[in-house]
Amino acid sequence: MPEADDGVLAECARLGRFAGLLVRSFSGGTDLMHLRRRRRPMSLAAGMQWDLLPPLKVRSAAGLACGRLEPAYEIAGDAFDYVINDDLLHAAIFDGMGHGVDSTLLTTLAVGAYRHARRSGESLEETHAQIEQAVADQYDGDAFVTGAVTRLDLRSGTLEWTNAGHPAPLLLRSHQVVKELRCSPSLPWGLGGACQEVGNEALEPGDWVLVFTDGVVEGRSHHGEEYGVERLADAWARQSATNGDPEEVVRRLVEEIMSYNAGKLRDDASLMLVSWEAPAASARTWPPQPLR
């Protein structure tokens, strides 16, 4: 272009989003898009797990969700899922016991049960129960999945969640961790326990919720020090202060975690961000722009 003024840059950004939509629409009919993203061969378990994952980000005017999973090429049993259905943003994270294909099959069952219950319009408590039933029926108490299921009302900002033996999500506000979102924890799915409590939190516009697997905080440095929740909170404060796109913030968080672990994790590490903007204030943060 002869001159890259603000108008030209805005149009380029719109074209970039349009190109992303085209890539996404064609990716279901060819392996070429998937293969070009790879930097090296994946294990069978990793390939199966990646096919479970949603897009890097989903968003509407009132909210968004994004996630990332490492190690990308040798995944054991982590997965996450999110969708926006009308005025509800549904998001969940899973961590199946064990490693390799067995763990991937276990997590795949849990994700399938979650999607089935969600698409049937079940309550959060019933969704939790159906995941439990599916894993228990198939494995008869010999395997389990930890995780958290969340649902965000995009009209009111009300967040609900259940916890199946999983680390508590973090509530993030103004680049700081406000608190852990705790509710009475249920047993991991597959061990026969009922849902103990559905947590409830009223979010403020611009709030974020960070959900993660234990591989994030249980990683250790070469000195044997655990990464821990406090380091994760500090990393969020630094990276979110850059005001980068949410998926870029998640990517940098994962890079910090990988660096702390000298590039080799003992377990999968997954991060999922969910945010809410009040509909009237939605233009302030990462707005979707209409195509012309």
C-alpha positions in Angstrom: 0.0 0.0 0.0 1.3 3.5 -0.7 0.4 4.7 2.8 -0.3 2.6 5.9 -2.6 4.9 7.8 -5.1 3.8 10.5 -7.8 3.2 7.9 -5.6 0.9 5.8 -4.4 -1.0 8.9 -8.0 -1.5 10.1 -9.0 -2.9 6.7 -5.9 -5.2 6.8 -7.1 -6.4 10.2 -10.6 -7.2 8.8 -9.0 -9.1 5.9 -6.9 -11.1 8.4 -10.0 -12.1 10.3 -11.7 -13.0 7.1 -8.7 -15.2 6.1 -8.9 -16.9 9.4 -12.6 -17.7 8.9 -11.7 -19.2 5.5 -8.9 -21.3 6.9 -11.2 -22.6 9.7 -14.0 -23.4 7.2 -11.7 -25.4 4.9 -9.7 -27.2 7.7 -12.5 -29.8 8.1 -12.0 -31.0 4.5 -8.2 -31.2 4.3 -5.2 -32.2 6.4 -3.0 -29.5 4.8 -3.9 -26.8 7.3 -3.2 -29.1 10.2 0.1 -30.3 8.8 1.4 -26.8 8.2 0.9 -26.0 11.9 3.2 -28.8 13.0 6.9 -28.2 13.6 7.6 -31.9 14.2 5.8 -35.2 14.3 3.1 -35.8 17.0 2.6 -38.8 19.1 -0.6 -40.8 18.4 -2.1 -39.6 21.7 -1.3 -36.0 20.9 -2.9 -36.2 17.5 -6.0 -37.7 18.9 -6.2 -35.1 21.7 -5.7 -32.2 19.3 -8.6 -33.3 17.3 -10.8 -32.8 20.4 -9.8 -29.2 21.0 -11.9 -26.2 20.0 -10.5 -23.2 18.0 -7.8 -21.1 19.7 -10.5 -18.6 20.7 -14.2 -18.1 20.6 -15.8 -14.7 21.2 -18.9 -12.5 21.0 -19.5 -8.9 21.9 -19.9 -9.8 25.6 -17.3 -12.5 26.2 -14.6 -14.8 25.0 -12.7 -17.9 25.8 -9.3 -19.1 24.7 -6.9 -21.9 25.7 -3.6 -23.6 25.2 -2.2 -27.0 26.0 1.5 -28.2 26.4 3.5 -30.2 25.6 1.8 -29.9 22.2 3.4 -33.0 20.6 3.4 -35.5 23.5 0.1 -34.9 25.3 -1.0 -37.3 28.0 -4.6 -36.6 29.1 -5.4 -32.9 29.2 -8.2 -31.3 27.1 -10.5 -28.2 27.2 -13.6 -27.2 25.4 -15.7 -24.1 25.0 -18.6 -22.7 22.9 -20.9 -19.7 22.9 -24.6 -20.6 22.6 -26.8 -17.5 22.5 -26.2 -15.7 25.8 -24.3 -18.5 27.5 -20.5 -19.2 27.3 -19.8 -22.8 28.2 -16.3 -23.9 29.1 -14.7 -27.0 30.7 -11.3 -28.4 31.3 -10.3 -32.1 31.8 -7.3 -34.1 33.0 -7.5 -37.8 32.6 -5.3 -40.1 34.8 -2.3 -41.8 33.3 -0.4 -41.1 30.1 -0.5 -41.9 26.4 -3.4 -43.4 24.4 -5.2 -44.8 27.4 -5.4 -41.4 29.0 -6.5 -39.8 25.8 -9.3 -42.3 25.4 -10.4 -41.6 29.0 -10.4 -37.9 28.4 -12.2 -38.3 25.1 -15.0 -40.0 26.8 -15.3 -37.3 29.4 -15.3 -34.5 26.7 -17.9 -36.5 24.7 -20.2 -36.8 27.8 -19.8 -33.1 28.5 -20.7 -32.1 25.0 -23.7 -34.4 24.9 -25.1 -33.0 28.2 -24.4 -29.5 27.1 -26.2 -29.9 23.8 -29.1 -31.5 25.6 -29.6 -28.3 27.6 -28.8 -29.9 30.9 -28.1 -27.9 34.1 -24.5 -27.7 35.3 -25.2 -30.1 38.1 -26.7 -32.6 35.7 -23.9 -32.1 33.2 -21.4 -32.9 36.0 -23.5 -36.0 36.9 -23.6 -37.3 33.3 -19.8 -37.0 32.9 -19.5 -39.0 36.2 -21.9 -41.6 34.9 -20.2 -42.1 31.6 -16.7 -42.5 33.1 -17.9 -44.8 35.9 -19.9 -47.0 33.6 -17.0 -47.5 31.2 -14.2 -47.9 33.7 -16.0 -49.2 36.8 -13.9 -47.2 39.3 -10.5 -48.2 37.8 -9.9 -44.8 36.2 -10.9 -41.2 36.8 -10.8 -37.7 35.3 -10.4 -34.4 37.2 -11.8 -31.2 35.8 -14.0 -28.2 36.1 -17.2 -27.3 34.2 -18.2 -23.6 33.9 -21.0 -21.6 32.5 -21.1 -17.8 32.1 -24.3 -15.9 31.5 -23.2 -13.2 29.1 -26.2 -11.0 29.9 -25.6 -10.7 33.7 -22.0 -11.8 34.2 -23.0 -14.6 36.5 -20.4 -17.5 36.5 -21.4 -21.0 37.7 -18.9 -23.9 38.0 -18.4 -27.3 39.4 -15.1 -28.9 40.5 -14.2 -32.5 40.2 -11.0 -32.9 42.3 -9.3 -30.1 40.3 -7.3 -26.9 41.1 -9.6 -24.0 41.9 -9.9 -21.4 39.1 -8.5 -17.9 39.6 -10.6 -14.7 39.4 -8.5 -12.0 37.6 -9.3 -8.3 37.7 -7.2 -5.3 36.6 -4.1 -7.5 35.9 -4.3 -9.0 39.4 -5.5 -12.2 41.0 -8.5 -11.3 43.2 -9.1 -14.7 44.7 -9.5 -18.5 44.0 -13.0 -19.5 43.0 -13.7 -22.3 45.5 -16.7 -24.5 45.9 -17.1 -27.8 47.8 -15.0 -30.1 45.6 -16.6 -33.3 44.2 -14.7 -36.5 43.7 -13.0 -36.9 40.3 -15.3 -38.2 37.6 -15.5 -42.0 37.6 -15.1 -42.6 41.3 -18.8 -42.6 42.2 -19.3 -39.3 43.8 -22.2 -36.8 43.3 -21.8 -33.1 42.5 -21.2 -31.5 45.9 -21.9 -27.8 45.0 -22.4 -25.5 42.0 -20.3 -22.4 42.7 -21.6 -19.0 41.8 -19.8 -15.7 41.3 -21.0 -12.3 40.0 -18.3 -11.1 37.6 -17.5 -7.4 36.9 -17.1 -6.1 33.4 -13.5 -6.8 32.2 -13.0 -9.8 34.7 -11.2 -12.9 33.6 -11.3 -16.4 35.0 -8.2 -18.6 34.6 -8.8 -22.3 34.7 -5.7 -24.7 34.7 -4.6 -28.3 35.2 -2.3 -29.4 38.0 0.6 -29.8 35.5 0.8 -25.9 35.5 1.4 -25.4 39.2 3.1 -28.8 40.0 6.0 -28.3 37.6 9.5 -27.9 39.1 12.6 -26.0 38.4 16.0 -27.7 38.1 16.4 -26.9 41.8 13.3 -28.9 42.6 11.1 -25.8 43.5 7.4 -26.1 42.6 6.0 -23.5 40.2 2.9 -23.0 42.4 -0.1 -20.7 42.2 1.8 -17.6 43.4 4.2 -17.7 40.4 1.2 -18.2 38.1 -0.4 -15.1 39.6 2.8 -13.1 39.1 3.1 -14.3 35.6 -0.5 -13.3 34.8 0.1 -9.8 36.3 3.2 -9.2 34.0 1.8 -10.7 30.8 -1.7 -9.2 31.0 -0.3 -5.7 31.7 1.0 -5.7 28.1 -2.7 -5.5 26.9 -2.0 -8.1 24.2 -4.6 -10.2 22.6 -5.9 -12.9 25.1 -4.5 -15.8 23.2 -1.1 -14.1 23.1 -1.2 -13.6 26.8 -2.0 -17.3 27.2 0.9 -18.2 24.9 3.3 -16.2 26.9 2.1 -17.7 30.2 2.7 -21.1 28.8 6.2 -20.0 27.6 7.0 -18.9 31.2 5.8 -22.2 32.6 7.8 -24.2 30.0 10.9 -22.1 30.7 10.6 -22.7 34.5 10.5 -26.4 33.8 13.5 -26.2 31.5 11.3 -27.0 28.5 10.3 -30.4 29.8 7.1 -30.9 31.7 6.4 -33.8 34.1 2.7 -33.7 33.2 0.4 -31.9 30.7 -0.1 -28.2 31.4 -3.3 -26.6 30.1 -4.6 -23.0 30.6 -8.1 -21.7 29.7 -9.2 -18.1 29.9 -12.8 -17.0 30.1 -13.8 -13.3 30.2 -16.9 -11.2 30.5 -17.7 -7.7 29.2 -21.0 -6.2 30.0 -22.9 -5.8 26.7 -23.0 -2.0 26.9 -19.2 -1.9 27.5 -18.1 -4.6 25.1 -16.4 -2.2 22.8 -13.6 -1.6 25.2 -11.8 -4.9 25.0 -10.7 -6.8 21.9 -13.8 -5.9 19.9 -15.0 -8.0 17.0 -15.1 -5.7 13.9 -17.7 -6.1 11.1 -16.4 -7.1 7.7 -17.1 -4.6 4.9 
